[in-house]
Amino acid sequence: MVNPSEVLDDKAFNFIRIAPRPAKPRDHGMTIVADRGVGMNAQVDLMQSAGDFVDMMKIGIGAFRLQTEDFLRTKINHLHESGVEVFFAGDITEAAFLQGQSDKFYRKVKELGSDAVEVSSAQVSMSIDDKCRLIKVASDAGLKVVAEAGQKGHDNWTHSLSYINKQIEAYFKAGAWKTLIQGEGVSEGVEDRKEDLMLNIAAAFDVKDLIFQAKDGGTQAFYINTLGNIVNLDVDYDQVIDLELMRRNIRKHGLFGLVASSGE
Protein backbone atom coordinates (compact mmCIF):
# COMPACT_ATOMS: atom_id res chain seq x y z
CA MET A 1 0.00 0.00 0.00
CA VAL A 2 1.43 3.38 -1.01
CA ASN A 3 1.52 5.98 1.74
CA PRO A 4 -0.34 9.15 0.60
CA SER A 5 2.73 11.26 1.38
CA GLU A 6 4.68 9.19 -1.14
CA VAL A 7 2.38 10.09 -4.03
CA LEU A 8 2.27 13.79 -3.10
CA ASP A 9 -1.40 13.96 -2.17
CA ASP A 10 -0.55 17.09 -0.17
CA LYS A 11 0.71 18.90 -3.27
CA ALA A 12 -1.17 20.86 -5.94
CA PHE A 13 -3.06 19.07 -8.74
CA ASN A 14 -3.20 15.86 -6.69
CA PHE A 15 -5.82 14.44 -9.05
CA ILE A 16 -3.01 13.92 -11.59
CA ARG A 17 -1.13 10.73 -10.73
CA ILE A 18 2.65 10.59 -10.79
CA ALA A 19 5.11 7.87 -9.87
CA PRO A 20 5.43 7.28 -6.10
CA ARG A 21 8.62 7.58 -4.07
CA PRO A 22 9.51 6.35 -0.57
CA ALA A 23 8.83 9.06 1.99
CA LYS A 24 11.57 10.71 4.03
CA PRO A 25 13.62 9.80 5.94
CA ARG A 26 15.27 7.69 3.23
CA ASP A 27 18.60 5.87 3.23
CA HIS A 28 18.53 5.25 -0.52
CA GLY A 29 17.10 7.11 -3.49
CA MET A 30 18.58 10.11 -1.71
CA THR A 31 19.14 13.57 -3.16
CA ILE A 32 22.23 15.19 -1.65
CA VAL A 33 22.64 18.91 -2.36
CA ALA A 34 25.97 20.73 -2.41
CA ASP A 35 26.01 23.95 -0.37
CA ARG A 36 28.85 26.17 -1.61
CA GLY A 37 28.50 28.75 1.14
CA VAL A 38 25.04 30.17 0.39
CA GLY A 39 23.23 32.49 2.80
CA MET A 40 20.11 31.81 4.81
CA ASN A 41 17.77 33.43 2.28
CA ALA A 42 18.88 30.97 -0.41
CA GLN A 43 18.57 28.05 2.00
CA VAL A 44 15.09 29.10 3.15
CA ASP A 45 14.01 29.48 -0.49
CA LEU A 46 15.22 25.98 -1.32
CA MET A 47 13.53 24.44 1.70
CA GLN A 48 10.26 26.21 0.89
CA SER A 49 10.26 25.16 -2.76
CA ALA A 50 11.91 21.73 -2.62
CA GLY A 51 12.76 20.77 0.97
CA ASP A 52 10.59 17.65 0.80
CA PHE A 53 12.90 16.32 -1.92
CA VAL A 54 16.26 17.04 -0.24
CA ASP A 55 17.64 14.31 2.00
CA MET A 56 21.04 15.72 2.91
CA MET A 57 22.89 19.02 2.58
CA LYS A 58 26.61 18.76 1.91
CA ILE A 59 28.33 21.85 3.32
CA GLY A 60 31.22 21.77 0.91
CA ILE A 61 34.26 23.29 -0.82
CA GLY A 62 35.60 24.46 2.56
CA ALA A 63 33.43 27.60 2.47
CA PHE A 64 32.51 26.99 6.10
CA ARG A 65 36.03 28.14 7.11
CA LEU A 66 34.93 31.64 6.05
CA GLN A 67 31.72 31.61 8.10
CA THR A 68 31.00 31.95 11.82
CA GLU A 69 30.02 29.10 14.10
CA ASP A 70 26.78 30.89 14.98
CA PHE A 71 25.87 31.13 11.30
CA LEU A 72 26.67 27.45 10.72
CA ARG A 73 24.58 26.42 13.72
CA THR A 74 21.69 28.50 12.40
CA LYS A 75 21.95 26.80 9.01
CA ILE A 76 22.18 23.32 10.48
CA ASN A 77 19.29 23.87 12.90
CA HIS A 78 17.10 25.14 10.07
CA LEU A 79 17.98 22.14 7.90
CA HIS A 80 17.13 19.75 10.72
CA GLU A 81 13.81 21.53 11.24
CA SER A 82 13.19 20.96 7.51
CA GLY A 83 13.91 17.22 7.81
CA VAL A 84 17.30 17.46 6.09
CA GLU A 85 20.49 15.90 7.43
CA VAL A 86 23.87 17.64 7.14
CA PHE A 87 27.44 16.63 6.43
CA PHE A 88 30.67 18.58 6.12
CA ALA A 89 32.92 18.06 3.11
CA GLY A 90 35.51 19.94 1.08
CA ASP A 91 39.10 21.04 1.16
CA ILE A 92 39.14 22.07 4.84
CA THR A 93 38.57 18.46 5.91
CA GLU A 94 41.72 17.52 4.03
CA ALA A 95 43.63 20.52 5.39
CA ALA A 96 42.76 19.26 8.88
CA PHE A 97 44.36 15.92 7.98
CA LEU A 98 47.54 17.57 6.67
CA GLN A 99 47.81 19.67 9.83
CA GLY A 100 47.16 16.79 12.22
CA GLN A 101 43.84 18.32 13.33
CA SER A 102 41.37 15.67 12.18
CA ASP A 103 40.32 14.59 15.70
CA LYS A 104 39.62 18.19 16.69
CA PHE A 105 37.85 18.86 13.39
CA TYR A 106 35.47 15.91 13.82
CA ARG A 107 34.66 16.93 17.40
CA LYS A 108 33.84 20.46 16.24
CA VAL A 109 31.69 19.19 13.36
CA LYS A 110 29.72 17.07 15.83
CA GLU A 111 29.42 19.99 18.25
CA LEU A 112 27.97 22.19 15.51
CA GLY A 113 25.21 19.62 15.02
CA SER A 114 26.31 17.86 11.83
CA ASP A 115 25.06 14.32 11.26
CA ALA A 116 27.96 13.16 9.12
CA VAL A 117 31.33 14.08 7.65
CA GLU A 118 33.09 13.29 4.41
CA VAL A 119 36.47 11.57 4.52
CA SER A 120 38.12 12.44 1.22
CA SER A 121 41.47 12.67 -0.52
CA ALA A 122 40.39 14.67 -3.55
CA GLN A 123 43.16 17.27 -3.15
CA VAL A 124 45.80 15.43 -1.08
CA SER A 125 47.68 12.17 -1.29
CA MET A 126 46.41 9.74 1.32
CA SER A 127 46.87 6.00 1.68
CA ILE A 128 43.92 3.65 2.04
CA ASP A 129 45.13 2.89 5.58
CA ASP A 130 45.16 6.61 6.49
CA LYS A 131 41.68 7.05 5.08
CA CYS A 132 40.36 4.03 6.98
CA ARG A 133 41.90 5.36 10.20
CA LEU A 134 40.07 8.67 9.67
CA ILE A 135 36.82 6.82 9.03
CA LYS A 136 37.18 5.12 12.41
CA VAL A 137 38.09 8.39 14.17
CA ALA A 138 35.06 10.16 12.69
CA SER A 139 32.79 7.23 13.55
CA ASP A 140 34.09 7.23 17.11
CA ALA A 141 33.16 10.94 17.29
CA GLY A 142 29.53 9.92 16.67
CA LEU A 143 29.40 10.89 12.99
CA LYS A 144 28.21 8.93 10.00
CA VAL A 145 30.99 8.79 7.42
CA VAL A 146 30.73 9.44 3.70
CA ALA A 147 34.02 8.14 2.26
CA GLU A 148 34.98 9.54 -1.13
CA ALA A 149 36.56 7.55 -3.94
CA GLY A 150 38.37 9.57 -6.63
CA GLN A 151 40.63 12.55 -7.27
CA LYS A 152 39.94 16.05 -8.54
CA GLY A 153 41.64 17.56 -11.58
CA HIS A 154 42.42 14.41 -13.56
CA ASP A 155 41.04 11.00 -14.48
CA ASN A 156 44.05 8.85 -13.54
CA TRP A 157 42.12 7.44 -10.62
CA THR A 158 39.60 5.85 -13.01
CA HIS A 159 42.16 3.68 -14.80
CA SER A 160 41.91 0.64 -12.50
CA LEU A 161 38.50 -0.71 -11.58
CA SER A 162 40.04 -3.33 -9.29
CA TYR A 163 41.86 -0.66 -7.26
CA ILE A 164 38.73 1.49 -6.99
CA ASN A 165 36.81 -1.53 -5.73
CA LYS A 166 39.61 -2.34 -3.27
CA GLN A 167 39.30 1.19 -1.84
CA ILE A 168 35.53 1.02 -1.51
CA GLU A 169 35.67 -2.40 0.16
CA ALA A 170 38.21 -1.06 2.67
CA TYR A 171 36.06 2.00 3.42
CA PHE A 172 33.01 -0.08 4.23
CA LYS A 173 35.07 -2.50 6.32
CA ALA A 174 36.38 0.50 8.29
CA GLY A 175 32.82 1.60 9.06
CA ALA A 176 31.85 4.05 6.29
CA TRP A 177 28.11 4.65 5.98
CA LYS A 178 28.21 5.49 2.25
CA THR A 179 30.90 5.89 -0.39
CA LEU A 180 30.68 8.88 -2.72
CA ILE A 181 32.06 8.42 -6.24
CA GLN A 182 33.85 11.56 -7.41
CA GLY A 183 32.37 13.08 -10.57
CA GLU A 184 35.61 14.53 -11.95
CA GLY A 185 37.19 12.09 -14.35
CA VAL A 186 33.86 10.28 -14.80
CA SER A 187 31.26 12.79 -15.95
CA GLU A 188 33.11 16.07 -15.35
CA GLY A 189 36.20 17.14 -17.30
CA VAL A 190 35.84 14.31 -19.82
CA GLU A 191 34.53 14.19 -23.37
CA ASP A 192 32.37 11.11 -22.75
CA ARG A 193 30.95 9.78 -19.51
CA LYS A 194 32.65 6.61 -18.29
CA GLU A 195 29.38 4.76 -17.99
CA ASP A 196 30.86 1.26 -18.16
CA LEU A 197 33.14 2.04 -15.22
CA MET A 198 30.24 3.28 -13.10
CA LEU A 199 28.09 0.28 -13.94
CA ASN A 200 30.93 -2.07 -13.02
CA ILE A 201 31.30 -0.34 -9.67
CA ALA A 202 27.53 -0.51 -9.15
CA ALA A 203 27.62 -4.23 -9.97
CA ALA A 204 30.27 -4.89 -7.30
CA PHE A 205 28.40 -3.21 -4.41
CA ASP A 206 24.91 -2.51 -3.18
CA VAL A 207 23.90 0.62 -5.11
CA LYS A 208 22.06 1.84 -2.00
CA ASP A 209 25.45 2.22 -0.28
CA LEU A 210 26.93 4.44 -3.01
CA ILE A 211 26.49 8.14 -3.83
CA PHE A 212 27.26 9.33 -7.36
CA GLN A 213 28.11 12.94 -8.18
CA ALA A 214 25.89 14.06 -11.06
CA LYS A 215 26.11 17.75 -11.88
CA ASP A 216 24.27 17.80 -15.20
CA GLY A 217 20.91 16.55 -16.41
CA GLY A 218 22.32 13.98 -18.82
CA THR A 219 24.37 12.32 -16.09
CA GLN A 220 21.43 12.35 -13.68
CA ALA A 221 19.21 10.74 -16.33
CA PHE A 222 21.88 8.08 -16.99
CA TYR A 223 22.02 7.04 -13.35
CA ILE A 224 18.26 7.03 -12.86
CA ASN A 225 17.55 5.20 -16.13
CA THR A 226 20.20 2.51 -15.52
CA LEU A 227 20.27 2.12 -11.72
CA GLY A 228 16.70 3.13 -10.93
CA ASN A 229 15.23 5.28 -8.20
CA ILE A 230 17.31 3.63 -5.49
CA VAL A 231 20.36 5.59 -6.70
CA ASN A 232 21.76 8.31 -4.43
CA LEU A 233 22.83 11.45 -6.30
CA ASP A 234 24.94 14.47 -5.29
CA VAL A 235 23.64 17.51 -7.20
CA ASP A 236 23.67 21.32 -7.11
CA TYR A 237 21.19 23.73 -5.52
CA ASP A 238 19.33 24.56 -8.70
CA GLN A 239 18.90 20.94 -9.84
CA VAL A 240 16.66 19.54 -7.10
CA ILE A 241 13.30 20.06 -8.81
CA ASP A 242 14.48 18.80 -12.21
CA LEU A 243 15.96 15.72 -10.55
CA GLU A 244 12.79 14.98 -8.58
CA LEU A 245 10.73 15.30 -11.76
CA MET A 246 13.00 12.71 -13.37
CA ARG A 247 12.63 10.46 -10.33
CA ARG A 248 8.85 10.80 -10.66
CA ASN A 249 9.00 9.83 -14.36
CA ILE A 250 8.18 13.34 -15.53
CA ARG A 251 10.41 15.20 -18.00
CA LYS A 252 11.62 11.92 -19.45
CA HIS A 253 10.43 9.43 -22.05
CA GLY A 254 7.91 6.88 -20.88
CA LEU A 255 5.78 9.05 -18.60
CA PHE A 256 2.44 7.84 -19.89
CA GLY A 257 3.49 4.22 -19.94
CA LEU A 258 4.73 4.30 -16.34
CA VAL A 259 1.99 6.29 -14.64
CA ALA A 260 -1.32 4.44 -14.78
CA SER A 261 -4.51 6.26 -15.61
CA SER A 262 -7.12 6.90 -12.93
CA GLY A 263 -9.71 4.79 -14.71
CA GLU A 264 -12.10 7.68 -15.31
C-alpha positions in Angstrom: 0.0 0.0 0.0 1.4 3.4 -1.0 1.5 6.0 1.7 -0.3 9.1 0.6 2.7 11.3 1.4 4.7 9.2 -1.1 2.4 10.1 -4.0 2.3 13.8 -3.1 -1.4 14.0 -2.2 -0.6 17.1 -0.2 0.7 18.9 -3.3 -1.2 20.9 -5.9 -3.1 19.1 -8.7 -3.2 15.9 -6.7 -5.8 14.4 -9.1 -3.0 13.9 -11.6 -1.1 10.7 -10.7 2.6 10.6 -10.8 5.1 7.9 -9.9 5.4 7.3 -6.1 8.6 7.6 -4.1 9.5 6.4 -0.6 8.8 9.1 2.0 11.6 10.7 4.0 13.6 9.8 5.9 15.3 7.7 3.2 18.6 5.9 3.2 18.5 5.2 -0.5 17.1 7.1 -3.5 18.6 10.1 -1.7 19.1 13.6 -3.2 22.2 15.2 -1.7 22.6 18.9 -2.4 26.0 20.7 -2.4 26.0 24.0 -0.4 28.8 26.2 -1.6 28.5 28.7 1.1 25.0 30.2 0.4 23.2 32.5 2.8 20.1 31.8 4.8 17.8 33.4 2.3 18.9 31.0 -0.4 18.6 28.1 2.0 15.1 29.1 3.1 14.0 29.5 -0.5 15.2 26.0 -1.3 13.5 24.4 1.7 10.3 26.2 0.9 10.3 25.2 -2.8 11.9 21.7 -2.6 12.8 20.8 1.0 10.6 17.6 0.8 12.9 16.3 -1.9 16.3 17.0 -0.2 17.6 14.3 2.0 21.0 15.7 2.9 22.9 19.0 2.6 26.6 18.8 1.9 28.3 21.8 3.3 31.2 21.8 0.9 34.3 23.3 -0.8 35.6 24.5 2.6 33.4 27.6 2.5 32.5 27.0 6.1 36.0 28.1 7.1 34.9 31.6 6.1 31.7 31.6 8.1 31.0 31.9 11.8 30.0 29.1 14.1 26.8 30.9 15.0 25.9 31.1 11.3 26.7 27.5 10.7 24.6 26.4 13.7 21.7 28.5 12.4 21.9 26.8 9.0 22.2 23.3 10.5 19.3 23.9 12.9 17.1 25.1 10.1 18.0 22.1 7.9 17.1 19.7 10.7 13.8 21.5 11.2 13.2 21.0 7.5 13.9 17.2 7.8 17.3 17.5 6.1 20.5 15.9 7.4 23.9 17.6 7.1 27.4 16.6 6.4 30.7 18.6 6.1 32.9 18.1 3.1 35.5 19.9 1.1 39.1 21.0 1.2 39.1 22.1 4.8 38.6 18.5 5.9 41.7 17.5 4.0 43.6 20.5 5.4 42.8 19.3 8.9 44.4 15.9 8.0 47.5 17.6 6.7 47.8 19.7 9.8 47.2 16.8 12.2 43.8 18.3 13.3 41.4 15.7 12.2 40.3 14.6 15.7 39.6 18.2 16.7 37.8 18.9 13.4 35.5 15.9 13.8 34.7 16.9 17.4 33.8 20.5 16.2 31.7 19.2 13.4 29.7 17.1 15.8 29.4 20.0 18.3 28.0 22.2 15.5 25.2 19.6 15.0 26.3 17.9 11.8 25.1 14.3 11.3 28.0 13.2 9.1 31.3 14.1 7.7 33.1 13.3 4.4 36.5 11.6 4.5 38.1 12.4 1.2 41.5 12.7 -0.5 40.4 14.7 -3.5 43.2 17.3 -3.2 45.8 15.4 -1.1 47.7 12.2 -1.3 46.4 9.7 1.3 46.9 6.0 1.7 43.9 3.6 2.0 45.1 2.9 5.6 45.2 6.6 6.5 41.7 7.0 5.1 40.4 4.0 7.0 41.9 5.4 10.2 40.1 8.7 9.7 36.8 6.8 9.0 37.2 5.1 12.4 38.1 8.4 14.2 35.1 10.2 12.7 32.8 7.2 13.5 34.1 7.2 17.1 33.2 10.9 17.3 29.5 9.9 16.7 29.4 10.9 13.0 28.2 8.9 10.0 31.0 8.8 7.4 30.7 9.4 3.7 34.0 8.1 2.3 35.0 9.5 -1.1 36.6 7.6 -3.9 38.4 9.6 -6.6 40.6 12.5 -7.3 39.9 16.0 -8.5 41.6 17.6 -11.6 42.4 14.4 -13.6 41.0 11.0 -14.5 44.1 8.8 -13.5 42.1 7.4 -10.6 39.6 5.8 -13.0 42.2 3.7 -14.8 41.9 0.6 -12.5 38.5 -0.7 -11.6 40.0 -3.3 -9.3 41.9 -0.7 -7.3 38.7 1.5 -7.0 36.8 -1.5 -5.7 39.6 -2.3 -3.3 39.3 1.2 -1.8 35.5 1.0 -1.5 35.7 -2.4 0.2 38.2 -1.1 2.7 36.1 2.0 3.4 33.0 -0.1 4.2 35.1 -2.5 6.3 36.4 0.5 8.3 32.8 1.6 9.1 31.9 4.1 6.3 28.1 4.7 6.0 28.2 5.5 2.3 30.9 5.9 -0.4 30.7 8.9 -2.7 32.1 8.4 -6.2 33.8 11.6 -7.4 32.4 13.1 -10.6 35.6 14.5 -11.9 37.2 12.1 -14.4 33.9 10.3 -14.8 31.3 12.8 -15.9 33.1 16.1 -15.4 36.2 17.1 -17.3 35.8 14.3 -19.8 34.5 14.2 -23.4 32.4 11.1 -22.7 30.9 9.8 -19.5 32.7 6.6 -18.3 29.4 4.8 -18.0 30.9 1.3 -18.2 33.1 2.0 -15.2 30.2 3.3 -13.1 28.1 0.3 -13.9 30.9 -2.1 -13.0 31.3 -0.3 -9.7 27.5 -0.5 -9.2 27.6 -4.2 -10.0 30.3 -4.9 -7.3 28.4 -3.2 -4.4 24.9 -2.5 -3.2 23.9 0.6 -5.1 22.1 1.8 -2.0 25.4 2.2 -0.3 26.9 4.4 -3.0 26.5 8.1 -3.8 27.3 9.3 -7.4 28.1 12.9 -8.2 25.9 14.1 -11.1 26.1 17.8 -11.9 24.3 17.8 -15.2 20.9 16.5 -16.4 22.3 14.0 -18.8 24.4 12.3 -16.1 21.4 12.4 -13.7 19.2 10.7 -16.3 21.9 8.1 -17.0 22.0 7.0 -13.3 18.3 7.0 -12.9 17.6 5.2 -16.1 20.2 2.5 -15.5 20.3 2.1 -11.7 16.7 3.1 -10.9 15.2 5.3 -8.2 17.3 3.6 -5.5 20.4 5.6 -6.7 21.8 8.3 -4.4 22.8 11.5 -6.3 24.9 14.5 -5.3 23.6 17.5 -7.2 23.7 21.3 -7.1 21.2 23.7 -5.5 19.3 24.6 -8.7 18.9 20.9 -9.8 16.7 19.5 -7.1 13.3 20.1 -8.8 14.5 18.8 -12.2 16.0 15.7 -10.6 12.8 15.0 -8.6 10.7 15.3 -11.8 13.0 12.7 -13.4 12.6 10.5 -10.3 8.8 10.8 -10.7 9.0 9.8 -14.4 8.2 13.3 -15.5 10.4 15.2 -18.0 11.6 11.9 -19.4 10.4 9.4 -22.0 7.9 6.9 -20.9 5.8 9.1 -18.6 2.4 7.8 -19.9 3.5 4.2 -19.9 4.7 4.3 -16.3 2.0 6.3 -14.6 -1.3 4.4 -14.8 -4.5 6.3 -15.6 -7.1 6.9 -12.9 -9.7 4.8 -14.7 -12.1 7.7 -15.3 
